[in-house]
Each structure stands twice: as structure tokens, then as C-alpha cells.
Amino acid sequence: MTRNQGITNSILELVGETPLIKLHKITKNLPGTYYAKFEAFNPGHSAKDRIALHIVQDAEKKGILKKGATIVETTSGNTGFSLAMISIVKGYKCILAVSDKSSRDKIDLLKCMGAEVHVCPANVPPEDPRSYYEVAKTIHKKTKNSVYINQYFNELNTEAHYRTTGPEIWKQTDGKLTHMVVASGTGGTISGSGQFLKEKNPNVKVLGVDAIGSVLKKYHETRELDLSEVSPYKIEGLGKNLIPTATDFDIIDVYEKVSDKDAALEARNIVKKEGMFPGYTSGAVMQATKQYAAQGMFTEDSVVVLIFPDHGSRYMNKIYSDEWMKEQGFL
Ligand SMILES: Cc1ncc(COP(=O)(O)O)c(C=O)c1O
């Protein structure tokens, strides 16, 4: 490892190469060995640094993004933070359309990072002009010299994880992993890293995590978009009410759905048992791992990698607030 031993020229050089941390107490009763790839170690505290940097660098190479240009994106918050950080370093303007489901902390953070933030209603169909997709598209059209990152429908999102997250996991486990458990939102993480790992070893099982209230699991099973699956839920960044083209459903072996309550309690459980402080979807990944284990998915020989996508500090007014947990009936 040569990282962090001398001078780092820019914070952006620290994107990726996150640690793989062995889980002990929380997985004590599950068969096999479990590791968390803790993406909070990225400088923007989430896996989204990887895709934001990859997409921006690609646009720069193609000459689409020039100094003084504007970056526009729809985001549940994390991609926005990464883009705002990159914009500061590289001298771009950053405009973000954010779902009103995003925690207050995330929205305040984006503003602190110099982004212009438009808060949009979460519970409207994607084609509604008030949805964050449509708001971002309109801002992009109206803003001269702007680039729309479009993470849900951008193959570079998936490519970023194919080039970084997948190879890192392969190297860190010395090619020994048997299963990977990954939260699916845009699907970039699961599809990109899953593709890389399956190319290395087709026997690696890619286990998806979806939210109750999202269409992804049903779509994976039937290849049909069933909107009767859609209902409001609290977990940010997990699941969807549309089918993102950034997701390659053929790479994913199976999905499990988790509830808001179970995911929140598991996130808090990770803190208590392992001393890590991860975000809400990490709780969802932990809960799904337990559900998969209960189905007999793992044996004593299993080497299971769980991706923990972000840091818990973004959820202080949500899952890490006893008051919020009580309001939801979770405590
Ligand atoms: C906190 C969090 N976890 C998980 C995900 C899912 O990752 P992906 O979009 O790569 O499927 C996201 C994406 O928005 C996220 O913000």
C-alpha cells in the first residue's frame, strides 16, 4: 500500500480503494466469513464518489465538460455530495434536484458544499414535471454549457464499479469470495462490480437488496414493470419506482426485499456490534444478509462481501435519532 504515506495532491485522488473489514459479532450466528466493504472511507463518504469522478472525467476527456460549465443531477443526496466536492476542486457549478425524502442533513450538506439544491416531491411518478428527473432535465435544457450526469440511465455509472469496486473486492479477498450482497438503487454498484467478479469466477453469487415498496425484485423475476408494487418507504437510495438502465438484471442472481424498520434496526445493530457507523442502506444490506442466511444461502465455506454504501452521519435526524425511530414505531 502506498496510499496516504506522503502528500496527496487533491482530495479526489483518495476516491476508491476502500477497506474490506471483517465482521465479527453481528455475523456470529451465521455460517461462513463476512466482510464489509465500507464505502464511507471515500472522501465524500459514499460509493457515489466513484461514479461521480468517473463520469466527470469521461465528460472532460470527450470535451463535453469545460472549465466554468455546470453539472446537473438528480440525487438522493450522496451523488450530489460527490459532484459538489468535485465541482469545488475542478471549478464547476453544481445544480442538484433532490427528493424530499432525502434527510435534512443531506440537503444542508449539499448547500454547504456550494450546490444549488432543488427539493422535489418523492411520491410522484417519474414522468410528472415535479419529479426530480423532470426537474433536472428542465434545468439541463435551460442551462447553457451544462452536463446532465443522469446516473440511473448512464452506463458509465456501472462502468465505474466494473473498473474499481469489482477489482478491489477480487484483490482484497484474493479471489476467494463466494457471495456479494449489494443494495440496488441505480444498480450501478451491483451490476458493475457483479459483472467484473462473475467474469473472474462465474460461480460468485450476486445477491441484490431491494426495498419493500420498490419494483426491482419483481422486475428481476418477471421482466415486467409492476407498478402495484410501488408504495412509499423511508430508506433513501434503495429500490426504485422505475427500471434504471444502469442495472444489468442478468448479472443479479436473486433479490431480497427488506423493510424500513428491519433496515433501521440493523444499521443501529452494526454500530453496537462492530463499532462502524454506516448509513441506512448498510442496515438494509445487513438485514438482507440475515434473510439470505435464514434461507440456507450460505455454508461454513462461504466468503461473503457486504457493500456498506455510505456513512451514518448523514442520518442523524433519521435512524440515529431515537425520537424519529419512535415516531416511526421502530423503537
Ligand atoms: C445510500 C445509498 N445506498 C445504496 C445506493 C445504491 O447504489 P446504486 O445506485 O449503485 O445501486 C445508493 C444510491 O443512490 C445510495 O445513495
Ligand as a Chemical Component Dictionary entry (heavy atoms), coordinates in Angstrom:
data_LIG
# 
_chem_comp.id                   LIG 
_chem_comp.type                 NON-POLYMER 
_chem_comp.pdbx_formal_charge   0 
_chem_comp.three_letter_code    LIG 
# 
loop_
_chem_comp_atom.comp_id 
_chem_comp_atom.atom_id 
_chem_comp_atom.alt_atom_id 
_chem_comp_atom.type_symbol 
_chem_comp_atom.charge 
_chem_comp_atom.model_Cartn_x 
_chem_comp_atom.model_Cartn_y 
_chem_comp_atom.model_Cartn_z 
_chem_comp_atom.pdbx_ordinal 
LIG C1 C1 C 0 -27.050 5.361 0.481  1  
LIG C2 C2 C 0 -27.127 4.573 -0.785 2  
LIG N1 N1 N 0 -27.042 3.255 -0.724 3  
LIG C3 C3 C 0 -27.127 2.485 -1.831 4  
LIG C4 C4 C 0 -27.315 3.039 -3.077 5  
LIG C5 C5 C 0 -27.441 2.130 -4.257 6  
LIG O1 O1 O 0 -26.315 2.123 -5.097 7  
LIG P1 P1 P 0 -26.509 2.039 -6.657 8  
LIG O2 O2 O 0 -27.176 3.309 -7.089 9  
LIG O3 O3 O 0 -25.138 1.873 -7.197 10 
LIG O4 O4 O 0 -27.400 0.866 -6.951 11 
LIG C6 C6 C 0 -27.406 4.429 -3.190 12 
LIG C7 C7 C 0 -27.664 5.056 -4.491 13 
LIG O5 O5 O 0 -28.340 6.030 -4.639 14 
LIG C8 C8 C 0 -27.300 5.218 -2.018 15 
LIG O6 O6 O 0 -27.376 6.559 -2.073 16 
# 
loop_
_chem_comp_bond.comp_id 
_chem_comp_bond.atom_id_1 
_chem_comp_bond.atom_id_2 
_chem_comp_bond.value_order 
_chem_comp_bond.pdbx_ordinal 
LIG C1 C2 SING 1  
LIG C2 N1 SING 2  
LIG C2 C8 DOUB 3  
LIG N1 C3 DOUB 4  
LIG C3 C4 SING 5  
LIG C4 C5 SING 6  
LIG C4 C6 DOUB 7  
LIG C5 O1 SING 8  
LIG O1 P1 SING 9  
LIG P1 O2 DOUB 10 
LIG P1 O3 SING 11 
LIG P1 O4 SING 12 
LIG C6 C7 SING 13 
LIG C6 C8 SING 14 
LIG C7 O5 DOUB 15 
LIG C8 O6 SING 16 
# 
